[in-house]
Amino acid sequence: MRTRESQRRNLLRLMVAGGVVLCAPAMWGCKEQQQPAGTPEKPPAAATPAPPSGSGKLSQGEAQYQGTPKAGQKCSQCMHFIADSSSCKLVEGQISPEGWCKLFAAKAA
């Protein structure tokens, strides 16, 4: 009788150990971190298209520059606008503080 009980115990141990071995990799794959409830998501960084490498600045036409604001956005509020010289880091030529282009990226608050 002792051998039958020890065989049964060994079988149970083997089954538990096998279950752990099979389930462990599945648990490692569940490392997705979730934000606690009520925590606001961080908005993705503004994706500002950069001018093609080696070509310098974009022309005003390529940037779809216009001398007037669009939807409340204007160059003076853009992170690429250089107020001292009324120019832009990404677009050629004189840039109006009241202008707008497709490369608009709001200044960090």
Phi and psi in degrees as GROMACS dihedral restraints (atoms count N, CA, C in turn):
[ dihedral_restraints ]
;  ai    aj    ak    al  type     phi  dphi    fc
    3     4     5     6     1   -60.6    20    10
    4     5     6     7     1   -38.9    20    10
    6     7     8     9     1   -67.6    20    10
    7     8     9    10     1   -36.2    20    10
    9    10    11    12     1   -66.0    20    10
   10    11    12    13     1   -41.7    20    10
   12    13    14    15     1   -66.7    20    10
   13    14    15    16     1   -42.3    20    10
   15    16    17    18     1   -68.2    20    10
   16    17    18    19     1   -34.1    20    10
   18    19    20    21     1   -65.4    20    10
   19    20    21    22     1   -41.2    20    10
   21    22    23    24     1   -64.4    20    10
   22    23    24    25     1   -44.3    20    10
   24    25    26    27     1   -63.6    20    10
   25    26    27    28     1   -42.5    20    10
   27    28    29    30     1   -62.7    20    10
   28    29    30    31     1   -39.9    20    10
   30    31    32    33     1   -63.8    20    10
   31    32    33    34     1   -44.2    20    10
   33    34    35    36     1   -62.5    20    10
   34    35    36    37     1   -43.4    20    10
   36    37    38    39     1   -60.6    20    10
   37    38    39    40     1   -43.4    20    10
   39    40    41    42     1   -63.6    20    10
   40    41    42    43     1   -40.4    20    10
   42    43    44    45     1   -66.3    20    10
   43    44    45    46     1   -42.4    20    10
   45    46    47    48     1   -65.3    20    10
   46    47    48    49     1   -45.7    20    10
   48    49    50    51     1   -62.1    20    10
   49    50    51    52     1   -41.5    20    10
   51    52    53    54     1   -63.9    20    10
   52    53    54    55     1   -38.8    20    10
   54    55    56    57     1   -63.4    20    10
   55    56    57    58     1   -41.4    20    10
   57    58    59    60     1   -64.7    20    10
   58    59    60    61     1   -44.7    20    10
   60    61    62    63     1   -62.1    20    10
   61    62    63    64     1   -38.9    20    10
   63    64    65    66     1   -76.5    20    10
   64    65    66    67     1   -31.8    20    10
   66    67    68    69     1   -86.9    20    10
   67    68    69    70     1   -24.9    20    10
   69    70    71    72     1   -58.0    20    10
   70    71    72    73     1   -48.2    20    10
   72    73    74    75     1   -60.6    20    10
   73    74    75    76     1   -34.7    20    10
   75    76    77    78     1   -65.2    20    10
   76    77    78    79     1   -36.7    20    10
   78    79    80    81     1   -69.9    20    10
   79    80    81    82     1   -35.8    20    10
   81    82    83    84     1   -65.7    20    10
   82    83    84    85     1   -28.8    20    10
   84    85    86    87     1   -74.5    20    10
   85    86    87    88     1    -7.8    20    10
   87    88    89    90     1   -99.3    20    10
   88    89    90    91     1    43.1    20    10
   90    91    92    93     1   -91.6    20    10
   91    92    93    94     1    12.7    20    10
   93    94    95    96     1   -62.8    20    10
   94    95    96    97     1   123.3    20    10
   96    97    98    99     1   -89.9    20    10
   97    98    99   100     1   130.3    20    10
   99   100   101   102     1  -110.2    20    10
  100   101   102   103     1   145.2    20    10
  102   103   104   105     1   -75.5    20    10
  103   104   105   106     1   143.9    20    10
  105   106   107   108     1   -59.7    20    10
  106   107   108   109     1   150.0    20    10
  108   109   110   111     1   -58.1    20    10
  109   110   111   112     1   139.7    20    10
  111   112   113   114     1    89.3    20    10
  112   113   114   115     1    -5.5    20    10
  114   115   116   117     1   -89.3    20    10
  115   116   117   118     1   121.3    20    10
  117   118   119   120     1   -68.6    20    10
  118   119   120   121     1   143.3    20    10
  120   121   122   123     1   -73.5    20    10
  121   122   123   124     1   144.1    20    10
  123   124   125   126     1   -79.0    20    10
  124   125   126   127     1   132.2    20    10
  126   127   128   129     1   -69.0    20    10
  127   128   129   130     1   146.0    20    10
  129   130   131   132     1   -63.9    20    10
  130   131   132   133     1   150.9    20    10
  132   133   134   135     1   -58.8    20    10
  133   134   135   136     1   143.1    20    10
  135   136   137   138     1   -61.5    20    10
  136   137   138   139     1   124.7    20    10
  138   139   140   141     1   -87.7    20    10
  139   140   141   142     1   101.0    20    10
  141   142   143   144     1  -100.2    20    10
  142   143   144   145     1   117.5    20    10
  144   145   146   147     1   -63.2    20    10
  145   146   147   148     1   133.2    20    10
  147   148   149   150     1   -95.8    20    10
  148   149   150   151     1   154.3    20    10
  150   151   152   153     1   -63.5    20    10
  151   152   153   154     1   152.3    20    10
  153   154   155   156     1   -56.2    20    10
  154   155   156   157     1   140.3    20    10
  156   157   158   159     1   -63.0    20    10
  157   158   159   160     1   140.1    20    10
  159   160   161   162     1    83.7    20    10
  160   161   162   163     1   -11.4    20    10
  162   163   164   165     1   -97.4    20    10
  163   164   165   166     1    -3.0    20    10
  165   166   167   168     1    76.4    20    10
  166   167   168   169     1  -141.9    20    10
  168   169   170   171     1   -83.1    20    10
  169   170   171   172     1   157.2    20    10
  171   172   173   174     1   -78.4    20    10
  172   173   174   175     1   152.2    20    10
  174   175   176   177     1   -73.1    20    10
  175   176   177   178     1   162.6    20    10
  177   178   179   180     1   -62.6    20    10
  178   179   180   181     1   -34.7    20    10
  180   181   182   183     1   -65.3    20    10
  181   182   183   184     1   -44.1    20    10
  183   184   185   186     1   -63.5    20    10
  184   185   186   187     1   -33.9    20    10
  186   187   188   189     1   -85.1    20    10
  187   188   189   190     1    -1.7    20    10
  189   190   191   192     1    56.3    20    10
  190   191   192   193     1    41.0    20    10
  192   193   194   195     1   -67.2    20    10
  193   194   195   196     1   139.8    20    10
  195   196   197   198     1  -136.4    20    10
  196   197   198   199     1   151.4    20    10
  198   199   200   201     1   -80.3    20    10
  199   200   201   202     1     3.8    20    10
  201   202   203   204     1  -125.1    20    10
  202   203   204   205     1   155.2    20    10
  204   205   206   207     1   -64.1    20    10
  205   206   207   208     1   160.5    20    10
  207   208   209   210     1  -134.0    20    10
  208   209   210   211     1   122.3    20    10
  210   211   212   213     1    53.4    20    10
  211   212   213   214     1    38.9    20    10
  213   214   215   216     1    80.0    20    10
  214   215   216   217     1    -1.4    20    10
  216   217   218   219     1   -96.3    20    10
  217   218   219   220     1   134.5    20    10
  219   220   221   222     1  -144.2    20    10
  220   221   222   223     1   159.4    20    10
  222   223   224   225     1   -55.2    20    10
  223   224   225   226     1   -36.3    20    10
  225   226   227   228     1   -63.6    20    10
  226   227   228   229     1   -16.9    20    10
  228   229   230   231     1   -99.3    20    10
  229   230   231   232     1     2.1    20    10
  231   232   233   234     1   -94.2    20    10
  232   233   234   235     1   143.7    20    10
  234   235   236   237     1   -70.0    20    10
  235   236   237   238     1   -16.3    20    10
  237   238   239   240     1   -92.5    20    10
  238   239   240   241     1   -10.7    20    10
  240   241   242   243     1   -77.1    20    10
  241   242   243   244     1   135.5    20    10
  243   244   245   246     1  -111.0    20    10
  244   245   246   247     1   102.8    20    10
  246   247   248   249     1   -64.6    20    10
  247   248   249   250     1   -39.0    20    10
  249   250   251   252     1   -57.7    20    10
  250   251   252   253     1   -36.6    20    10
  252   253   254   255     1  -113.2    20    10
  253   254   255   256     1     6.8    20    10
  255   256   257   258     1    47.1    20    10
  256   257   258   259     1    50.9    20    10
  258   259   260   261     1  -133.8    20    10
  259   260   261   262     1  -179.8    20    10
  261   262   263   264     1  -130.1    20    10
  262   263   264   265     1   149.2    20    10
  264   265   266   267     1   -71.2    20    10
  265   266   267   268     1   -22.1    20    10
  267   268   269   270     1  -114.9    20    10
  268   269   270   271     1   -18.0    20    10
  270   271   272   273     1  -120.3    20    10
  271   272   273   274     1   138.7    20    10
  273   274   275   276     1   -72.2    20    10
  274   275   276   277     1   158.5    20    10
  276   277   278   279     1    83.4    20    10
  277   278   279   280     1  -178.2    20    10
  279   280   281   282     1   -71.1    20    10
  280   281   282   283     1   136.5    20    10
  282   283   284   285     1  -123.5    20    10
  283   284   285   286     1   127.8    20    10
  285   286   287   288     1   -77.6    20    10
  286   287   288   289     1   138.0    20    10
  288   289   290   291     1   -59.9    20    10
  289   290   291   292     1   -22.2    20    10
  291   292   293   294     1   -92.4    20    10
  292   293   294   295     1     1.6    20    10
  294   295   296   297     1   -79.7    20    10
  295   296   297   298     1  -177.8    20    10
  297   298   299   300     1  -156.2    20    10
  298   299   300   301     1   150.9    20    10
  300   301   302   303     1  -148.1    20    10
  301   302   303   304     1   171.7    20    10
  303   304   305   306     1   -69.7    20    10
  304   305   306   307     1   -10.4    20    10
  306   307   308   309     1   -91.0    20    10
  307   308   309   310     1     8.1    20    10
  309   310   311   312     1   -53.5    20    10
  310   311   312   313     1   130.7    20    10
  312   313   314   315     1  -140.3    20    10
  313   314   315   316     1   116.5    20    10
  315   316   317   318     1   -59.1    20    10
  316   317   318   319     1   142.7    20    10
  318   319   320   321     1   -64.7    20    10
  319   320   321   322     1   147.0    20    10
  321   322   323   324     1   -67.0    20    10
  322   323   324   325     1   139.3    20    10
